[in-house]
Amino acid sequence: MSVDTRTKGRRLDGYTRQRVGEHEVLLDPDLLKLPVELTIVSGGVFGRGLGAAVDGLNGAACPIQLL
């Protein structure tokens, strides 16, 4: 997983957009093909931070690891 805040002038048509609090998260179509459950939460002292956790779907082993 990566974070890139520079989206101006980039082709983002293939991404799925999801709102998390005041943030808009763009989900890569390749990530959405994997059998995972992705949890994204906003938080932090001022509510500006984002956190992500990924687990295998229905208790299965997770095919990826977030660093």
mmCIF file as Biopython writes it, N, C-alpha, C and O atoms, coordinates in Angstrom:
data_model
#
loop_
_atom_site.group_PDB
_atom_site.id
_atom_site.type_symbol
_atom_site.label_atom_id
_atom_site.label_alt_id
_atom_site.label_comp_id
_atom_site.label_asym_id
_atom_site.label_entity_id
_atom_site.label_seq_id
_atom_site.pdbx_PDB_ins_code
_atom_site.Cartn_x
_atom_site.Cartn_y
_atom_site.Cartn_z
_atom_site.occupancy
_atom_site.B_iso_or_equiv
_atom_site.auth_seq_id
_atom_site.auth_asym_id
_atom_site.pdbx_PDB_model_num
ATOM 1   N N  . MET A ? 1  ? 0.854   -1.165  0.000   1.0 0.0 1  A 1 
ATOM 2   C CA . MET A ? 1  ? 0.000   0.000   0.000   1.0 0.0 1  A 1 
ATOM 3   C C  . MET A ? 1  ? 0.893   1.219   0.000   1.0 0.0 1  A 1 
ATOM 4   O O  . MET A ? 1  ? 1.947   1.232   0.636   1.0 0.0 1  A 1 
ATOM 5   N N  . SER A ? 2  ? 0.469   2.232   -0.710  1.0 0.0 2  A 1 
ATOM 6   C CA . SER A ? 2  ? 1.248   3.459   -0.737  1.0 0.0 2  A 1 
ATOM 7   C C  . SER A ? 2  ? 0.327   4.654   -0.554  1.0 0.0 2  A 1 
ATOM 8   O O  . SER A ? 2  ? -0.890  4.562   -0.718  1.0 0.0 2  A 1 
ATOM 9   N N  . VAL A ? 3  ? 0.928   5.748   -0.217  1.0 0.0 3  A 1 
ATOM 10  C CA . VAL A ? 3  ? 0.191   6.992   -0.045  1.0 0.0 3  A 1 
ATOM 11  C C  . VAL A ? 3  ? 0.785   8.014   -0.984  1.0 0.0 3  A 1 
ATOM 12  O O  . VAL A ? 3  ? 2.001   8.201   -1.017  1.0 0.0 3  A 1 
ATOM 13  N N  . ASP A ? 4  ? -0.064  8.677   -1.746  1.0 0.0 4  A 1 
ATOM 14  C CA . ASP A ? 4  ? 0.384   9.727   -2.639  1.0 0.0 4  A 1 
ATOM 15  C C  . ASP A ? 4  ? -0.660  10.830  -2.588  1.0 0.0 4  A 1 
ATOM 16  O O  . ASP A ? 4  ? -1.811  10.619  -2.969  1.0 0.0 4  A 1 
ATOM 17  N N  . THR A ? 5  ? -0.270  11.980  -2.130  1.0 0.0 5  A 1 
ATOM 18  C CA . THR A ? 5  ? -1.213  13.086  -2.017  1.0 0.0 5  A 1 
ATOM 19  C C  . THR A ? 5  ? -1.213  13.969  -3.253  1.0 0.0 5  A 1 
ATOM 20  O O  . THR A ? 5  ? -2.006  14.906  -3.347  1.0 0.0 5  A 1 
ATOM 21  N N  . ARG A ? 6  ? -0.336  13.679  -4.197  1.0 0.0 6  A 1 
ATOM 22  C CA . ARG A ? 6  ? -0.260  14.485  -5.422  1.0 0.0 6  A 1 
ATOM 23  C C  . ARG A ? 6  ? -1.075  13.791  -6.519  1.0 0.0 6  A 1 
ATOM 24  O O  . ARG A ? 6  ? -0.581  12.884  -7.190  1.0 0.0 6  A 1 
ATOM 25  N N  . THR A ? 7  ? -2.292  14.215  -6.687  1.0 0.0 7  A 1 
ATOM 26  C CA . THR A ? 7  ? -3.158  13.588  -7.674  1.0 0.0 7  A 1 
ATOM 27  C C  . THR A ? 7  ? -3.462  14.511  -8.853  1.0 0.0 7  A 1 
ATOM 28  O O  . THR A ? 7  ? -4.050  14.079  -9.844  1.0 0.0 7  A 1 
ATOM 29  N N  . LYS A ? 8  ? -3.070  15.756  -8.750  1.0 0.0 8  A 1 
ATOM 30  C CA . LYS A ? 8  ? -3.362  16.711  -9.830  1.0 0.0 8  A 1 
ATOM 31  C C  . LYS A ? 8  ? -2.657  16.283  -11.122 1.0 0.0 8  A 1 
ATOM 32  O O  . LYS A ? 8  ? -1.451  16.037  -11.136 1.0 0.0 8  A 1 
ATOM 33  N N  . GLY A ? 9  ? -3.429  16.203  -12.196 1.0 0.0 9  A 1 
ATOM 34  C CA . GLY A ? 9  ? -2.882  15.852  -13.498 1.0 0.0 9  A 1 
ATOM 35  C C  . GLY A ? 9  ? -2.661  14.363  -13.708 1.0 0.0 9  A 1 
ATOM 36  O O  . GLY A ? 9  ? -2.082  13.972  -14.721 1.0 0.0 9  A 1 
ATOM 37  N N  . ARG A ? 10 ? -3.099  13.532  -12.792 1.0 0.0 10 A 1 
ATOM 38  C CA . ARG A ? 10 ? -2.918  12.086  -12.920 1.0 0.0 10 A 1 
ATOM 39  C C  . ARG A ? 10 ? -4.214  11.419  -13.370 1.0 0.0 10 A 1 
ATOM 40  O O  . ARG A ? 10 ? -5.312  11.889  -13.071 1.0 0.0 10 A 1 
ATOM 41  N N  . ARG A ? 11 ? -4.059  10.320  -14.090 1.0 0.0 11 A 1 
ATOM 42  C CA . ARG A ? 11 ? -5.224  9.552   -14.534 1.0 0.0 11 A 1 
ATOM 43  C C  . ARG A ? 11 ? -5.689  8.666   -13.383 1.0 0.0 11 A 1 
ATOM 44  O O  . ARG A ? 11 ? -4.983  7.743   -12.978 1.0 0.0 11 A 1 
ATOM 45  N N  . LEU A ? 12 ? -6.854  8.945   -12.870 1.0 0.0 12 A 1 
ATOM 46  C CA . LEU A ? 12 ? -7.381  8.221   -11.717 1.0 0.0 12 A 1 
ATOM 47  C C  . LEU A ? 12 ? -8.685  7.501   -12.038 1.0 0.0 12 A 1 
ATOM 48  O O  . LEU A ? 12 ? -9.402  7.067   -11.135 1.0 0.0 12 A 1 
ATOM 49  N N  . ASP A ? 13 ? -8.988  7.378   -13.325 1.0 0.0 13 A 1 
ATOM 50  C CA . ASP A ? 13 ? -10.257 6.788   -13.744 1.0 0.0 13 A 1 
ATOM 51  C C  . ASP A ? 13 ? -10.456 5.358   -13.258 1.0 0.0 13 A 1 
ATOM 52  O O  . ASP A ? 13 ? -11.584 4.971   -12.952 1.0 0.0 13 A 1 
ATOM 53  N N  . GLY A ? 14 ? -9.396  4.565   -13.178 1.0 0.0 14 A 1 
ATOM 54  C CA . GLY A ? 14 ? -9.517  3.156   -12.814 1.0 0.0 14 A 1 
ATOM 55  C C  . GLY A ? 14 ? -9.676  2.900   -11.329 1.0 0.0 14 A 1 
ATOM 56  O O  . GLY A ? 14 ? -9.959  1.773   -10.925 1.0 0.0 14 A 1 
ATOM 57  N N  . TYR A ? 15 ? -9.498  3.928   -10.508 1.0 0.0 15 A 1 
ATOM 58  C CA . TYR A ? 15 ? -9.562  3.759   -9.060  1.0 0.0 15 A 1 
ATOM 59  C C  . TYR A ? 15 ? -10.996 3.866   -8.553  1.0 0.0 15 A 1 
ATOM 60  O O  . TYR A ? 15 ? -11.808 4.606   -9.108  1.0 0.0 15 A 1 
ATOM 61  N N  . THR A ? 16 ? -11.297 3.123   -7.499  1.0 0.0 16 A 1 
ATOM 62  C CA . THR A ? 16 ? -12.573 3.243   -6.807  1.0 0.0 16 A 1 
ATOM 63  C C  . THR A ? 16 ? -12.401 4.280   -5.711  1.0 0.0 16 A 1 
ATOM 64  O O  . THR A ? 16 ? -11.448 4.211   -4.936  1.0 0.0 16 A 1 
ATOM 65  N N  . ARG A ? 17 ? -13.304 5.228   -5.640  1.0 0.0 17 A 1 
ATOM 66  C CA . ARG A ? 17 ? -13.218 6.303   -4.644  1.0 0.0 17 A 1 
ATOM 67  C C  . ARG A ? 17 ? -14.101 5.965   -3.452  1.0 0.0 17 A 1 
ATOM 68  O O  . ARG A ? 17 ? -15.241 5.526   -3.602  1.0 0.0 17 A 1 
ATOM 69  N N  . GLN A ? 18 ? -13.542 6.181   -2.259  1.0 0.0 18 A 1 
ATOM 70  C CA . GLN A ? 18 ? -14.272 5.903   -1.023  1.0 0.0 18 A 1 
ATOM 71  C C  . GLN A ? 18 ? -13.992 7.032   -0.043  1.0 0.0 18 A 1 
ATOM 72  O O  . GLN A ? 18 ? -12.837 7.418   0.135   1.0 0.0 18 A 1 
ATOM 73  N N  . ARG A ? 19 ? -15.020 7.565   0.592   1.0 0.0 19 A 1 
ATOM 74  C CA . ARG A ? 19 ? -14.845 8.607   1.600   1.0 0.0 19 A 1 
ATOM 75  C C  . ARG A ? 19 ? -14.633 7.955   2.956   1.0 0.0 19 A 1 
ATOM 76  O O  . ARG A ? 19 ? -15.367 7.042   3.334   1.0 0.0 19 A 1 
ATOM 77  N N  . VAL A ? 20 ? -13.622 8.429   3.694   1.0 0.0 20 A 1 
ATOM 78  C CA . VAL A ? 20 ? -13.364 8.010   5.071   1.0 0.0 20 A 1 
ATOM 79  C C  . VAL A ? 20 ? -13.224 9.296   5.869   1.0 0.0 20 A 1 
ATOM 80  O O  . VAL A ? 20 ? -12.184 9.953   5.820   1.0 0.0 20 A 1 
ATOM 81  N N  . GLY A ? 21 ? -14.266 9.653   6.601   1.0 0.0 21 A 1 
ATOM 82  C CA . GLY A ? 21 ? -14.257 10.932  7.302   1.0 0.0 21 A 1 
ATOM 83  C C  . GLY A ? 21 ? -14.154 12.058  6.291   1.0 0.0 21 A 1 
ATOM 84  O O  . GLY A ? 21 ? -14.951 12.130  5.355   1.0 0.0 21 A 1 
ATOM 85  N N  . GLU A ? 22 ? -13.180 12.940  6.473   1.0 0.0 22 A 1 
ATOM 86  C CA . GLU A ? 22 ? -12.990 14.054  5.543   1.0 0.0 22 A 1 
ATOM 87  C C  . GLU A ? 22 ? -12.049 13.709  4.396   1.0 0.0 22 A 1 
ATOM 88  O O  . GLU A ? 22 ? -11.761 14.562  3.556   1.0 0.0 22 A 1 
ATOM 89  N N  . HIS A ? 23 ? -11.569 12.475  4.352   1.0 0.0 23 A 1 
ATOM 90  C CA . HIS A ? 23 ? -10.598 12.048  3.350   1.0 0.0 23 A 1 
ATOM 91  C C  . HIS A ? 23 ? -11.276 11.279  2.213   1.0 0.0 23 A 1 
ATOM 92  O O  . HIS A ? 23 ? -12.279 10.594  2.416   1.0 0.0 23 A 1 
ATOM 93  N N  . GLU A ? 24 ? -10.713 11.407  1.031   1.0 0.0 24 A 1 
ATOM 94  C CA . GLU A ? 24 ? -11.129 10.579  -0.097  1.0 0.0 24 A 1 
ATOM 95  C C  . GLU A ? 24 ? -10.000 9.592   -0.375  1.0 0.0 24 A 1 
ATOM 96  O O  . GLU A ? 24 ? -8.865  9.993   -0.632  1.0 0.0 24 A 1 
ATOM 97  N N  . VAL A ? 25 ? -10.317 8.308   -0.322  1.0 0.0 25 A 1 
ATOM 98  C CA . VAL A ? 25 ? -9.331  7.255   -0.527  1.0 0.0 25 A 1 
ATOM 99  C C  . VAL A ? 25 ? -9.557  6.655   -1.904  1.0 0.0 25 A 1 
ATOM 100 O O  . VAL A ? 25 ? -10.688 6.338   -2.271  1.0 0.0 25 A 1 
ATOM 101 N N  . LEU A ? 26 ? -8.477  6.501   -2.668  1.0 0.0 26 A 1 
ATOM 102 C CA . LEU A ? 26 ? -8.545  5.884   -3.989  1.0 0.0 26 A 1 
ATOM 103 C C  . LEU A ? 26 ? -8.025  4.460   -3.870  1.0 0.0 26 A 1 
ATOM 104 O O  . LEU A ? 26 ? -6.880  4.250   -3.470  1.0 0.0 26 A 1 
ATOM 105 N N  . LEU A ? 27 ? -8.848  3.488   -4.211  1.0 0.0 27 A 1 
ATOM 106 C CA . LEU A ? 27 ? -8.488  2.082   -4.082  1.0 0.0 27 A 1 
ATOM 107 C C  . LEU A ? 27 ? -8.095  1.519   -5.441  1.0 0.0 27 A 1 
ATOM 108 O O  . LEU A ? 27 ? -8.844  1.622   -6.413  1.0 0.0 27 A 1 
ATOM 109 N N  . ASP A ? 28 ? -6.916  0.926   -5.492  1.0 0.0 28 A 1 
ATOM 110 C CA . ASP A ? 28 ? -6.383  0.358   -6.720  1.0 0.0 28 A 1 
ATOM 111 C C  . ASP A ? 28 ? -7.229  -0.852  -7.140  1.0 0.0 28 A 1 
ATOM 112 O O  . ASP A ? 28 ? -7.577  -1.678  -6.296  1.0 0.0 28 A 1 
ATOM 113 N N  . PRO A ? 29 ? -7.561  -0.966  -8.419  1.0 0.0 29 A 1 
ATOM 114 C CA . PRO A ? 29 ? -8.377  -2.095  -8.864  1.0 0.0 29 A 1 
ATOM 115 C C  . PRO A ? 29 ? -7.712  -3.455  -8.633  1.0 0.0 29 A 1 
ATOM 116 O O  . PRO A ? 29 ? -8.411  -4.447  -8.427  1.0 0.0 29 A 1 
ATOM 117 N N  . ASP A ? 30 ? -6.382  -3.521  -8.661  1.0 0.0 30 A 1 
ATOM 118 C CA . ASP A ? 30 ? -5.692  -4.791  -8.390  1.0 0.0 30 A 1 
ATOM 119 C C  . ASP A ? 30 ? -5.863  -5.203  -6.930  1.0 0.0 30 A 1 
ATOM 120 O O  . ASP A ? 30 ? -5.976  -6.393  -6.638  1.0 0.0 30 A 1 
ATOM 121 N N  . LEU A ? 31 ? -5.885  -4.243  -6.016  1.0 0.0 31 A 1 
ATOM 122 C CA . LEU A ? 31 ? -6.110  -4.549  -4.607  1.0 0.0 31 A 1 
ATOM 123 C C  . LEU A ? 31 ? -7.518  -5.090  -4.402  1.0 0.0 31 A 1 
ATOM 124 O O  . LEU A ? 31 ? -7.722  -5.999  -3.597  1.0 0.0 31 A 1 
ATOM 125 N N  . LEU A ? 32 ? -8.481  -4.542  -5.118  1.0 0.0 32 A 1 
ATOM 126 C CA . LEU A ? 32 ? -9.866  -4.976  -4.956  1.0 0.0 32 A 1 
ATOM 127 C C  . LEU A ? 32 ? -10.120 -6.379  -5.491  1.0 0.0 32 A 1 
ATOM 128 O O  . LEU A ? 32 ? -11.143 -6.982  -5.166  1.0 0.0 32 A 1 
ATOM 129 N N  . LYS A ? 33 ? -9.217  -6.907  -6.297  1.0 0.0 33 A 1 
ATOM 130 C CA . LYS A ? 33 ? -9.349  -8.268  -6.827  1.0 0.0 33 A 1 
ATOM 131 C C  . LYS A ? 33 ? -8.895  -9.324  -5.826  1.0 0.0 33 A 1 
ATOM 132 O O  . LYS A ? 33 ? -9.247  -10.495 -5.966  1.0 0.0 33 A 1 
ATOM 133 N N  . LEU A ? 34 ? -8.124  -8.931  -4.826  1.0 0.0 34 A 1 
ATOM 134 C CA . LEU A ? 34 ? -7.581  -9.884  -3.858  1.0 0.0 34 A 1 
ATOM 135 C C  . LEU A ? 34 ? -8.639  -10.282 -2.830  1.0 0.0 34 A 1 
ATOM 136 O O  . LEU A ? 34 ? -9.526  -9.488  -2.519  1.0 0.0 34 A 1 
ATOM 137 N N  . PRO A ? 35 ? -8.552  -11.506 -2.301  1.0 0.0 35 A 1 
ATOM 138 C CA . PRO A ? 35 ? -9.508  -11.956 -1.296  1.0 0.0 35 A 1 
ATOM 139 C C  . PRO A ? 35 ? -9.131  -11.426 0.087   1.0 0.0 35 A 1 
ATOM 140 O O  . PRO A ? 35 ? -8.719  -12.186 0.963   1.0 0.0 35 A 1 
ATOM 141 N N  . VAL A ? 36 ? -9.277  -10.110 0.269   1.0 0.0 36 A 1 
ATOM 142 C CA . VAL A ? 36 ? -8.909  -9.481  1.531   1.0 0.0 36 A 1 
ATOM 143 C C  . VAL A ? 36 ? -10.042 -8.612  2.040   1.0 0.0 36 A 1 
ATOM 144 O O  . VAL A ? 36 ? -10.930 -8.196  1.295   1.0 0.0 36 A 1 
ATOM 145 N N  . GLU A ? 37 ? -9.978  -8.355  3.333   1.0 0.0 37 A 1 
ATOM 146 C CA . GLU A ? 37 ? -10.880 -7.410  3.969   1.0 0.0 37 A 1 
ATOM 147 C C  . GLU A ? 37 ? -10.028 -6.231  4.405   1.0 0.0 37 A 1 
ATOM 148 O O  . GLU A ? 37 ? -9.187  -6.371  5.293   1.0 0.0 37 A 1 
ATOM 149 N N  . LEU A ? 38 ? -10.229 -5.086  3.802   1.0 0.0 38 A 1 
ATOM 150 C CA . LEU A ? 38 ? -9.444  -3.890  4.059   1.0 0.0 38 A 1 
ATOM 151 C C  . LEU A ? 38 ? -10.255 -2.961  4.943   1.0 0.0 38 A 1 
ATOM 152 O O  . LEU A ? 38 ? -11.394 -2.618  4.624   1.0 0.0 38 A 1 
ATOM 153 N N  . THR A ? 39 ? -9.656  -2.555  6.064   1.0 0.0 39 A 1 
ATOM 154 C CA . THR A ? 39 ? -10.305 -1.636  6.989   1.0 0.0 39 A 1 
ATOM 155 C C  . THR A ? 39 ? -9.504  -0.345  7.010   1.0 0.0 39 A 1 
ATOM 156 O O  . THR A ? 39 ? -8.308  -0.357  7.300   1.0 0.0 39 A 1 
ATOM 157 N N  . ILE A ? 40 ? -10.156 0.766   6.706   1.0 0.0 40 A 1 
ATOM 158 C CA . ILE A ? 40 ? -9.516  2.075   6.725   1.0 0.0 40 A 1 
ATOM 159 C C  . ILE A ? 40 ? -10.276 2.931   7.722   1.0 0.0 40 A 1 
ATOM 160 O O  . ILE A ? 40 ? -11.500 3.040   7.653   1.0 0.0 40 A 1 
ATOM 161 N N  . VAL A ? 41 ? -9.540  3.543   8.660   1.0 0.0 41 A 1 
ATOM 162 C CA . VAL A ? 41 ? -10.162 4.379   9.682   1.0 0.0 41 A 1 
ATOM 163 C C  . VAL A ? 41 ? -9.460  5.718   9.739   1.0 0.0 41 A 1 
ATOM 164 O O  . VAL A ? 41 ? -8.264  5.824   9.467   1.0 0.0 41 A 1 
ATOM 165 N N  . SER A ? 42 ? -10.222 6.740   10.098  1.0 0.0 42 A 1 
ATOM 166 C CA . SER A ? 42 ? -9.600  8.035   10.339  1.0 0.0 42 A 1 
ATOM 167 C C  . SER A ? 42 ? -9.490  8.211   11.839  1.0 0.0 42 A 1 
ATOM 168 O O  . SER A ? 42 ? -10.284 7.659   12.600  1.0 0.0 42 A 1 
ATOM 169 N N  . GLY A ? 43 ? -8.510  8.977   12.254  1.0 0.0 43 A 1 
ATOM 170 C CA . GLY A ? 43 ? -8.308  9.166   13.677  1.0 0.0 43 A 1 
ATOM 171 C C  . GLY A ? 43 ? -7.214  10.172  13.924  1.0 0.0 43 A 1 
ATOM 172 O O  . GLY A ? 43 ? -7.016  11.102  13.142  1.0 0.0 43 A 1 
ATOM 173 N N  . GLY A ? 44 ? -6.507  9.981   15.015  1.0 0.0 44 A 1 
ATOM 174 C CA . GLY A ? 44 ? -5.462  10.922  15.386  1.0 0.0 44 A 1 
ATOM 175 C C  . GLY A ? 44 ? -6.032  12.014  16.269  1.0 0.0 44 A 1 
ATOM 176 O O  . GLY A ? 44 ? -7.240  12.083  16.494  1.0 0.0 44 A 1 
ATOM 177 N N  . VAL A ? 45 ? -5.159  12.854  16.760  1.0 0.0 45 A 1 
ATOM 178 C CA . VAL A ? 45 ? -5.555  13.914  17.686  1.0 0.0 45 A 1 
ATOM 179 C C  . VAL A ? 45 ? -6.547  14.877  17.032  1.0 0.0 45 A 1 
ATOM 180 O O  . VAL A ? 45 ? -7.533  15.274  17.654  1.0 0.0 45 A 1 
ATOM 181 N N  . PHE A ? 46 ? -6.287  15.246  15.792  1.0 0.0 46 A 1 
ATOM 182 C CA . PHE A ? 46 ? -7.164  16.191  15.103  1.0 0.0 46 A 1 
ATOM 183 C C  . PHE A ? 46 ? -8.039  15.519  14.051  1.0 0.0 46 A 1 
ATOM 184 O O  . PHE A ? 46 ? -8.684  16.211  13.264  1.0 0.0 46 A 1 
ATOM 185 N N  . GLY A ? 47 ? -8.076  14.194  14.016  1.0 0.0 47 A 1 
ATOM 186 C CA . GLY A ? 47 ? -8.893  13.470  13.064  1.0 0.0 47 A 1 
ATOM 187 C C  . GLY A ? 47 ? -8.350  13.496  11.650  1.0 0.0 47 A 1 
ATOM 188 O O  . GLY A ? 47 ? -9.075  13.183  10.705  1.0 0.0 47 A 1 
ATOM 189 N N  . ARG A ? 48 ? -7.092  13.862  11.487  1.0 0.0 48 A 1 
ATOM 190 C CA . ARG A ? 48 ? -6.518  13.989  10.155  1.0 0.0 48 A 1 
ATOM 191 C C  . ARG A ? 48 ? -5.733  12.761  9.722   1.0 0.0 48 A 1 
ATOM 192 O O  . ARG A ? 48 ? -5.376  12.642  8.550   1.0 0.0 48 A 1 
ATOM 193 N N  . GLY A ? 49 ? -5.462  11.866  10.628  1.0 0.0 49 A 1 
ATOM 194 C CA . GLY A ? 49 ? -4.677  10.681  10.286  1.0 0.0 49 A 1 
ATOM 195 C C  . GLY A ? 49 ? -5.546  9.577   9.724   1.0 0.0 49 A 1 
ATOM 196 O O  . GLY A ? 49 ? -6.752  9.532   9.965   1.0 0.0 49 A 1 
ATOM 197 N N  . LEU A ? 50 ? -4.923  8.689   8.976   1.0 0.0 50 A 1 
ATOM 198 C CA . LEU A ? 50 ? -5.607  7.519   8.453   1.0 0.0 50 A 1 
ATOM 199 C C  . LEU A ? 50 ? -4.838  6.281   8.880   1.0 0.0 50 A 1 
ATOM 200 O O  . LEU A ? 50 ? -3.612  6.307   8.985   1.0 0.0 50 A 1 
ATOM 201 N N  . GLY A ? 51 ? -5.553  5.214   9.121   1.0 0.0 51 A 1 
ATOM 202 C CA . GLY A ? 51 ? -4.930  3.940   9.425   1.0 0.0 51 A 1 
ATOM 203 C C  . GLY A ? 51 ? -5.551  2.865   8.559   1.0 0.0 51 A 1 
ATOM 204 O O  . GLY A ? 51 ? -6.709  2.974   8.155   1.0 0.0 51 A 1 
ATOM 205 N N  . ALA A ? 52 ? -4.784  1.830   8.273   1.0 0.0 52 A 1 
ATOM 206 C CA . ALA A ? 52 ? -5.294  0.745   7.438   1.0 0.0 52 A 1 
ATOM 207 C C  . ALA A ? 52 ? -4.881  -0.588  8.039   1.0 0.0 52 A 1 
ATOM 208 O O  . ALA A ? 52 ? -3.787  -0.731  8.584   1.0 0.0 52 A 1 
ATOM 209 N N  . ALA A ? 53 ? -5.772  -1.557  7.932   1.0 0.0 53 A 1 
ATOM 210 C CA . ALA A ? 53 ? -5.493  -2.928  8.351   1.0 0.0 53 A 1 
ATOM 211 C C  . ALA A ? 53 ? -6.063  -3.850  7.288   1.0 0.0 53 A 1 
ATOM 212 O O  . ALA A ? 53 ? -7.109  -3.567  6.703   1.0 0.0 53 A 1 
ATOM 213 N N  . VAL A ? 54 ? -5.376  -4.946  7.043   1.0 0.0 54 A 1 
ATOM 214 C CA . VAL A ? 54 ? -5.835  -5.890  6.030   1.0 0.0 54 A 1 
ATOM 215 C C  . VAL A ? 54 ? -5.808  -7.300  6.618   1.0 0.0 54 A 1 
ATOM 216 O O  . VAL A ? 54 ? -4.850  -7.686  7.288   1.0 0.0 54 A 1 
ATOM 217 N N  . ASP A ? 55 ? -6.856  -8.053  6.362   1.0 0.0 55 A 1 
ATOM 218 C CA . ASP A ? 55 ? -6.976  -9.435  6.831   1.0 0.0 55 A 1 
ATOM 219 C C  . ASP A ? 55 ? -7.458  -10.291 5.669   1.0 0.0 55 A 1 
ATOM 220 O O  . ASP A ? 55 ? -8.036  -9.795  4.702   1.0 0.0 55 A 1 
ATOM 221 N N  . GLY A ? 56 ? -7.205  -11.585 5.790   1.0 0.0 56 A 1 
ATOM 222 C CA . GLY A ? 56 ? -7.735  -12.508 4.798   1.0 0.0 56 A 1 
ATOM 223 C C  . GLY A ? 56 ? -9.252  -12.570 4.895   1.0 0.0 56 A 1 
ATOM 224 O O  . GLY A ? 56 ? -9.814  -12.378 5.973   1.0 0.0 56 A 1 
ATOM 225 N N  . LEU A ? 57 ? -9.900  -12.829 3.810   1.0 0.0 57 A 1 
ATOM 226 C CA . LEU A ? 57 ? -11.359 -12.866 3.772   1.0 0.0 57 A 1 
ATOM 227 C C  . LEU A ? 57 ? -11.876 -14.113 4.484   1.0 0.0 57 A 1 
ATOM 228 O O  . LEU A ? 57 ? -11.380 -15.215 4.251   1.0 0.0 57 A 1 
ATOM 229 N N  . ASN A ? 58 ? -12.849 -13.941 5.330   1.0 0.0 58 A 1 
ATOM 230 C CA . ASN A ? 58 ? -13.485 -15.035 6.075   1.0 0.0 58 A 1 
ATOM 231 C C  . ASN A ? 58 ? -12.493 -15.876 6.864   1.0 0.0 58 A 1 
ATOM 232 O O  . ASN A ? 58 ? -12.632 -17.097 6.935   1.0 0.0 58 A 1 
ATOM 233 N N  . GLY A ? 59 ? -11.485 -15.226 7.463   1.0 0.0 59 A 1 
ATOM 234 C CA . GLY A ? 59 ? -10.528 -15.922 8.312   1.0 0.0 59 A 1 
ATOM 235 C C  . GLY A ? 59 ? -9.396  -16.618 7.577   1.0 0.0 59 A 1 
ATOM 236 O O  . GLY A ? 59 ? -8.558  -17.256 8.214   1.0 0.0 59 A 1 
ATOM 237 N N  . ALA A ? 60 ? -9.347  -16.513 6.258   1.0 0.0 60 A 1 
ATOM 238 C CA . ALA A ? 60 ? -8.265  -17.142 5.488   1.0 0.0 60 A 1 
ATOM 239 C C  . ALA A ? 60 ? -6.966  -16.358 5.700   1.0 0.0 60 A 1 
ATOM 240 O O  . ALA A ? 60 ? -6.980  -15.220 6.168   1.0 0.0 60 A 1 
ATOM 241 N N  . ALA A ? 61 ? -5.860  -16.984 5.350   1.0 0.0 61 A 1 
ATOM 242 C CA . ALA A ? 61 ? -4.568  -16.301 5.438   1.0 0.0 61 A 1 
ATOM 243 C C  . ALA A ? 61 ? -4.562  -15.113 4.491   1.0 0.0 61 A 1 
ATOM 244 O O  . ALA A ? 61 ? -5.104  -15.180 3.388   1.0 0.0 61 A 1 
ATOM 245 N N  . CYS A ? 62 ? -3.946  -14.031 4.929   1.0 0.0 62 A 1 
ATOM 246 C CA . CYS A ? 62 ? -3.908  -12.817 4.118   1.0 0.0 62 A 1 
ATOM 247 C C  . CYS A ? 62 ? -2.796  -12.925 3.069   1.0 0.0 62 A 1 
ATOM 248 O O  . CYS A ? 62 ? -1.658  -13.241 3.418   1.0 0.0 62 A 1 
ATOM 249 N N  . PRO A ? 63 ? -3.098  -12.671 1.802   1.0 0.0 63 A 1 
ATOM 250 C CA . PRO A ? 63 ? -2.102  -12.799 0.752   1.0 0.0 63 A 1 
ATOM 251 C C  . PRO A ? 63 ? -1.127  -11.620 0.659   1.0 0.0 63 A 1 
ATOM 252 O O  . PRO A ? 63 ? -0.146  -11.697 -0.082  1.0 0.0 63 A 1 
ATOM 253 N N  . ILE A ? 64 ? -1.380  -10.521 1.402   1.0 0.0 64 A 1 
ATOM 254 C CA . ILE A ? 64 ? -0.474  -9.367  1.372   1.0 0.0 64 A 1 
ATOM 255 C C  . ILE A ? 64 ? -0.192  -8.903  2.786   1.0 0.0 64 A 1 
ATOM 256 O O  . ILE A ? 64 ? -0.908  -9.251  3.725   1.0 0.0 64 A 1 
ATOM 257 N N  . GLN A ? 65 ? 0.867   -8.106  2.928   1.0 0.0 65 A 1 
ATOM 258 C CA . GLN A ? 65 ? 1.205   -7.512  4.222   1.0 0.0 65 A 1 
ATOM 259 C C  . GLN A ? 65 ? 1.387   -6.022  4.036   1.0 0.0 65 A 1 
ATOM 260 O O  . GLN A ? 65 ? 2.040   -5.580  3.091   1.0 0.0 65 A 1 
ATOM 261 N N  . LEU A ? 66 ? 0.811   -5.250  4.935   1.0 0.0 66 A 1 
ATOM 262 C CA . LEU A ? 66 ? 1.019   -3.810  4.936   1.0 0.0 66 A 1 
ATOM 263 C C  . LEU A ? 66 ? 2.231   -3.513  5.790   1.0 0.0 66 A 1 
ATOM 264 O O  . LEU A ? 66 ? 2.383   -4.072  6.876   1.0 0.0 66 A 1 
ATOM 265 N N  . LEU A ? 67 ? 3.079   -2.652  5.315   1.0 0.0 67 A 1 
ATOM 266 C CA . LEU A ? 67 ? 4.266   -2.273  6.086   1.0 0.0 67 A 1 
ATOM 267 C C  . LEU A ? 67 ? 4.094   -0.939  6.719   1.0 0.0 67 A 1 
ATOM 268 O O  . LEU A ? 67 ? 4.996   -0.461  7.407   1.0 0.0 67 A 1 
#
